[in-house]
Amino acid sequence: MRALLSHEPGGPEILRLEELPDPEPGSGEILVRVRAAAINFPDVLIIEDKYQLKPPRPFAPGGEIAGEIEAIGEGVQGWTVGDRVIAVTGFGGLAEKVVVPARAAYRLPEERSFEEGAALLLTYATSIHALLDRGKLQAGQTLLVLGAAGGVGLAAVELGKAYEARVIAAVSSEEKAQAARDAGADEAVVYPQGPFDKDGQKALAQLFKEAVGPAGADVIYDPVGGDYTEAALRSIAWEGRFLVVGFPAGIAKLPLNLTLLKSCDVCGVFWGAFAARDPKANAAHVETLFKLWRQGMISPKVSATYPLERAGEAIRAIAERRVIGKLVVTIY
């Protein structure tokens, strides 16, 4: 089989397409013929050795896949060869075949494409865990979403509307603002590119305050980090919840007096650890996502597809924050 491999830390330019022996499923595992693999920001970090997961090299990046079961390991029940599945793999997805624990696979509905299926789990499962478990989002509350046109951002916008919140989308361009509005955001605000000096920080904070209104944002969803975090926190409501999701703009530092003044919570969101520690709760969230998908309340936005040999281009586009929605690598 072909796989796009990382042999040493670096950017996407160091990935090499190589031939490998086909893997074989062990006990409790299935072998999936990959048809589509979504690209996410962790793929940027994992090949640079900057992610919390550090697989032994060489490895293929690619954290979520869709495909067909090609072989079944001992003890696996409920699956047959040819079944269409989606799964979060963590890594290994940018290959023609990958072994997945059977318990981690979900059935892909027949009416959905492999590209759509590959783009669902990581972003929407992260966002539903963030908004419901960590953010305690309620109908009628105000949700501010930073980076609202990216994969997790659009997922948060759609889920916020599904749970009847007022959703304010914060983005870096008018094109991205329109994408957030198309996903259901009630309003969109375009913020300037950082980094910011002290005056720039104050202006950014004022921009967020005006966007959410005088009562502030009950929940702030931050997959951006950097200088945007403190500015956004200054717009939080009394007893609001600030969700720390990711750091493509850099790891932020916060003056903790702000949390005292607003009596607010700063909540970390680590969906992968949550799914591993509480698989039943995660499975319930995934079932809810499938229900919302059937109802048309959520819909993964795949803005572009790439063949396997050009997957490095997709990773670079994610690293440079040029992407609206999701990028998917197709392997046919």
Helices and strands as residue ranges (DSSP letters): E 2-5, G 12-14, E 16-19, E 29-39, H 41-47, E 64-72, E 84-88, E 97-101, G 102-104, E 105-107, H 114-118, H 121-128, I 129-134, E 142-146, H 151-162, E 166-171, H 174-182, E 187-190, H 198-212, E 217-222, H 227-233, E 236-244, H 257-262, E 265-268, H 271-277, H 279-294, E 302-307, G 308-310, H 311-319, E 326-330
